Amino acid sequence: MLWDITYRTTGLSSRPHSVEPTSDGGFLVCGSEETSPGINAMLLVRIGTGSTGVDDKNIVTEFKLHQNYPNPFNPSTTIEFVVPSGVEGLITLKVFDILGNQAATLVNEVKETGSYEVEFNGNSLPSGIYFYKLTAGSFTETKKCILMK
């Protein structure tokens, strides 16, 4: 079981009939509700990203490293990443210049399951192409960003 939640409605009884995943990691639950004896209505509930009632940390199944924004940037940009459930160990997020020299360490710690945002400030760095790399155990992913001053 990934999660368990109960929704209370004003009807006499509610029954889910199907659950479908959405592209953003949430779920759509379709069902019926008996609003008064013998009268049924369709019930559609969206659960997950952007809704209330479910902590998205409970349904994350894989690492994700998002493209920084803004990109190009001057002097700072935001980098988002997601740590899935069941992961234990050190998470690192490092920035490298075009020659492979380490320019910054943004994260170097154990992180719990969830979504994170980190600011990268390139104020002390020259304009150019940089790469940011997320590493956790055997997982690694790298993306490119551009600092334009």
Buried (B, 14 or more C-beta within 10 A) or exposed (E): EEBEEEEEBEBEEBEEEEEEEEEEBBBBBEBBBBBEEEEBEEBEBBBBBEEEEBEBBBBBEEBBBBEBEEBEBEEEBBBBBBBBBEBEEEBBBBBBBEEEEEBBEBBEEEBEBBBBEBEBEBEEBEEBEBBBBBBBEEBEEEBEBBBEE
